[in-house]
């Protein structure tokens, strides 16, 4: 009965401010629940808004994570993120991802982590991005109130794009969908700092290199989160992320960012 209640997902955030969301392998938010002793825990941020005055505008946003802890100090992280905006039955924004990651639960100096992900972004023209890969995860520093981790590995990326975000009047516009399959070298840093019992900060930086002749056309993704604790189950969250990608499948902007403010509920 308890699990049925937990998976009811009846959670509502205060407010969310959104600009063009980043398109990147967005993984391991490294929430505080990572250190929980429960075998199953998670967190959810969900928003819904509807505005008839603006022409039946509907906006739905969901960020969910469920973590399964195993006795051997490994953890399976499942994440779902989706932003959907509809105006007069026209979809203005539809982007998100599903992600699964199996890794050490911050206990070992060296460990292997593996992951798969399915991502889409209809606004920018990404019909799908399929990712599978592994990293060597290294614990550089881990104390009670701060930690530092480094990861390096390789993943395979399968992308399919259209020209939704390209001006149809431009000569470069094409109705032919673009496909690309490549391997990338992945490097990331994760730093977390707990200022006190109420404020916790996390920073993640990913630098990814295509393993081909365009090796130095890197993709850089930065994510930062500030968590303000209300109670054992409630956090007020400030989020920022951005992506700089110089190796696009289609000629769209190299820079995108996302900012949000909301309530995170944990179970």
C-alpha positions as CSV (number, residue, x, y, z in Angstrom):
1,X,0.0,0.0,0.0
2,X,2.8,2.3,0.9
3,X,4.5,1.9,-2.5
4,X,1.2,2.6,-4.3
5,X,1.0,5.9,-2.4
6,X,4.6,6.8,-3.2
7,X,4.2,6.2,-6.9
8,X,1.0,8.4,-7.0
9,X,3.3,11.3,-7.9
10,X,0.9,13.9,-6.4
11,X,3.5,16.7,-6.0
12,X,3.2,20.4,-7.1
13,X,6.0,23.0,-7.2
14,X,5.7,26.7,-6.5
15,X,6.9,28.2,-9.8
16,X,9.1,27.4,-12.8
17,X,11.0,29.9,-15.0
18,X,12.1,28.3,-18.3
19,X,14.2,29.5,-21.3
20,X,15.5,27.2,-24.1
21,X,16.5,24.0,-22.4
22,X,20.0,22.5,-22.8
23,X,20.4,19.5,-25.1
24,X,23.0,17.3,-23.5
25,X,23.6,14.1,-21.7
26,X,22.1,15.4,-18.5
27,X,22.8,12.9,-15.9
28,X,23.3,12.3,-12.1
29,X,21.7,15.3,-10.4
30,X,23.5,13.9,-7.3
31,X,20.5,14.7,-5.0
32,X,20.8,14.4,-1.3
33,X,19.0,11.1,-1.4
34,X,22.1,9.4,-2.8
35,X,23.3,8.9,0.8
36,X,20.0,7.7,2.1
37,X,19.9,4.3,3.9
38,X,16.5,3.4,2.4
39,X,16.5,0.8,-0.3
40,X,14.2,2.9,-2.5
41,X,13.8,6.7,-2.5
42,X,13.3,9.5,-4.9
43,X,12.3,13.1,-5.6
44,X,9.7,14.8,-7.8
45,X,9.1,18.3,-9.1
46,X,5.9,18.7,-11.1
47,X,4.2,21.9,-12.4
48,X,1.0,22.4,-14.3
49,X,-0.5,25.7,-15.5
50,X,-3.4,26.6,-17.8
51,X,-4.3,30.1,-19.0
52,X,-7.4,30.7,-21.1
53,X,-6.7,34.4,-21.5
54,X,-3.6,33.6,-23.6
55,X,-5.5,31.3,-25.9
56,X,-5.8,28.0,-24.0
57,X,-2.1,27.9,-23.0
58,X,-1.1,24.7,-21.2
59,X,2.3,24.1,-19.6
60,X,3.4,20.9,-17.9
61,X,6.8,20.2,-16.5
62,X,8.1,17.2,-14.6
63,X,11.4,16.2,-13.1
64,X,11.5,12.9,-11.4
65,X,14.1,10.6,-10.0
66,X,13.9,7.2,-8.3
67,X,17.0,5.5,-6.8
68,X,17.3,1.8,-5.9
69,X,20.0,1.1,-3.4
70,X,21.6,-2.4,-3.3
71,X,23.4,-4.1,-0.4
72,X,26.8,-4.1,-2.3
73,X,26.8,-0.3,-2.1
74,X,25.7,0.2,-5.7
75,X,22.8,2.2,-6.9
76,X,20.4,2.2,-9.9
77,X,19.3,5.8,-10.7
78,X,16.2,6.3,-12.9
79,X,15.4,9.8,-14.1
80,X,12.6,11.3,-16.2
81,X,12.4,14.9,-17.3
82,X,9.8,16.5,-19.6
83,X,8.6,20.0,-20.5
84,X,5.5,20.3,-22.6
85,X,3.9,23.6,-23.7
86,X,0.7,23.7,-25.8
87,X,-1.0,26.8,-27.2
88,X,-4.4,26.4,-29.1
89,X,-3.6,22.7,-29.7
90,X,-0.2,23.7,-31.2
91,X,2.9,22.2,-29.4
92,X,5.3,25.0,-28.7
93,X,7.7,22.9,-26.7
94,X,8.2,19.2,-26.1
95,X,11.5,18.1,-24.8
96,X,12.9,15.7,-22.2
97,X,14.7,12.5,-21.5
98,X,14.7,9.1,-19.8
99,X,17.9,8.0,-18.1
100,X,19.1,4.9,-16.3
101,X,22.5,4.8,-14.5
102,X,24.1,2.0,-12.5
103,X,27.0,3.2,-10.3
104,X,28.8,3.0,-7.0
105,X,27.0,4.8,-4.1
106,X,30.0,7.1,-3.3
107,X,31.8,4.3,-1.3
108,X,34.7,3.3,-3.6
109,X,37.8,5.2,-4.6
110,X,37.5,3.8,-8.2
111,X,34.4,2.4,-9.8
112,X,32.7,1.8,-13.1
113,X,29.4,3.4,-13.9
114,X,27.2,2.5,-16.9
115,X,24.2,4.4,-18.4
116,X,21.7,4.5,-21.2
117,X,19.5,7.5,-22.2
118,X,16.8,8.4,-24.6
119,X,16.3,12.2,-25.3
120,X,14.2,14.4,-27.5
121,X,13.7,18.1,-28.2
122,X,11.0,19.0,-30.7
123,X,11.6,22.7,-30.4
124,X,15.2,22.4,-31.6
125,X,14.5,19.6,-34.1
126,X,16.0,16.7,-32.2
127,X,13.7,13.8,-32.9
128,X,15.9,11.5,-30.7
129,X,19.3,11.1,-29.1
130,X,20.1,7.6,-28.0
131,X,23.1,7.2,-25.7
132,X,24.8,4.3,-24.1
133,X,28.2,4.3,-22.4
134,X,30.4,3.8,-19.3
135,X,32.8,5.9,-17.2
136,X,35.5,5.4,-14.7
137,X,34.4,7.3,-11.6
138,X,37.0,8.5,-9.2
139,X,36.5,9.8,-5.7
140,X,39.0,12.6,-5.3
141,X,37.6,14.1,-2.0
142,X,34.7,13.1,0.2
143,X,34.2,14.7,3.6
144,X,31.1,15.3,5.7
145,X,30.2,18.7,4.1
146,X,31.9,18.6,0.7
147,X,33.0,16.1,-2.0
148,X,34.7,16.1,-5.4
149,X,34.4,13.4,-8.1
150,X,35.9,13.0,-11.6
151,X,34.7,10.7,-14.3
152,X,36.1,9.8,-17.7
153,X,34.7,7.4,-20.3
154,X,33.3,6.8,-23.7
155,X,29.7,6.7,-25.0
156,X,27.9,6.1,-28.3
157,X,25.5,8.7,-29.5
158,X,22.8,8.1,-32.1
159,X,21.0,11.3,-33.2
160,X,18.1,12.1,-35.6
161,X,17.4,15.7,-36.4
162,X,15.0,17.7,-38.6
163,X,15.0,21.4,-39.5
164,X,12.2,22.6,-37.2
165,X,14.4,25.3,-35.7
166,X,15.8,26.5,-39.0
167,X,14.2,29.4,-41.0
168,X,12.5,27.7,-44.0
169,X,13.6,30.6,-46.2
170,X,17.3,30.0,-45.7
171,X,19.2,28.1,-48.5
172,X,20.5,25.7,-45.9
173,X,17.0,24.5,-45.0
174,X,16.2,20.9,-45.9
175,X,13.3,18.5,-45.5
176,X,15.7,15.6,-45.3
177,X,16.2,14.4,-41.8
178,X,19.7,14.2,-40.6
179,X,21.2,11.2,-38.9
180,X,24.5,10.9,-37.0
181,X,26.1,8.1,-35.1
182,X,29.4,8.8,-33.3
183,X,31.5,7.9,-30.2
184,X,32.4,10.7,-27.7
185,X,35.0,11.0,-25.0
186,X,33.3,12.0,-21.8
187,X,34.9,14.0,-19.0
188,X,33.0,15.3,-16.0
189,X,33.6,16.9,-12.6
190,X,31.1,16.9,-9.7
191,X,31.5,19.1,-6.7
192,X,29.0,19.4,-3.8
193,X,29.2,21.7,-0.8
194,X,26.9,21.7,2.2
195,X,27.1,25.1,3.7
196,X,25.0,24.1,6.8
197,X,22.0,21.9,7.6
198,X,19.7,23.9,5.5
199,X,21.7,24.9,2.3
200,X,23.3,22.4,-0.1
201,X,25.1,23.3,-3.4
202,X,26.0,21.0,-6.3
203,X,27.9,21.7,-9.5
204,X,28.5,19.4,-12.4
205,X,30.5,20.1,-15.5
206,X,30.7,17.8,-18.6
207,X,33.2,18.3,-21.4
208,X,32.6,15.9,-24.3
209,X,34.8,15.3,-27.5
210,X,33.6,13.7,-30.7
211,X,36.0,10.9,-31.5
212,X,36.6,11.8,-35.2
213,X,38.2,14.6,-37.2
214,X,36.1,17.2,-35.3
215,X,37.6,16.1,-31.9
216,X,38.2,19.7,-30.7
217,X,34.6,20.8,-31.4
218,X,33.7,20.2,-27.8
219,X,30.3,20.2,-26.1
220,X,30.3,21.8,-22.6
221,X,27.4,21.3,-20.2
222,X,27.3,23.0,-16.8
223,X,24.6,22.4,-14.2
224,X,24.3,24.0,-10.8
225,X,21.7,23.4,-8.1
226,X,21.0,25.2,-4.8
227,X,18.8,23.3,-2.4
228,X,17.3,25.0,0.6
229,X,15.8,22.5,3.1
230,X,12.3,23.2,4.5
231,X,12.0,19.7,6.1
232,X,13.1,16.1,5.7
233,X,10.9,15.9,2.6
234,X,10.7,19.4,1.2
235,X,13.4,21.4,-0.5
236,X,13.3,24.8,-2.3
237,X,15.4,24.4,-5.4
238,X,17.2,26.9,-7.6
239,X,18.5,25.4,-10.9
240,X,20.7,26.6,-13.7
241,X,22.2,24.7,-16.7
242,X,23.7,25.7,-20.0
243,X,25.1,24.0,-23.1
244,X,27.7,25.1,-25.5
245,X,28.0,22.8,-28.5
246,X,30.1,23.6,-31.5
247,X,29.3,20.4,-33.3
248,X,25.6,20.5,-34.1
249,X,23.9,18.1,-36.5
250,X,21.9,21.0,-37.9
251,X,22.9,24.7,-37.9
252,X,21.2,26.0,-34.8
253,X,22.6,28.2,-32.0
254,X,25.7,26.9,-30.1
255,X,24.4,28.1,-26.8
256,X,21.2,27.2,-24.8
257,X,20.4,27.5,-21.1
258,X,17.7,26.6,-18.7
259,X,16.7,28.1,-15.3
260,X,14.1,27.0,-12.9
261,X,12.7,27.6,-9.4
262,X,10.6,25.1,-7.5
263,X,9.8,22.8,-4.7
264,X,11.3,19.3,-4.6
265,X,9.5,16.6,-2.6
266,X,11.4,13.5,-1.6
267,X,10.2,10.1,-0.4
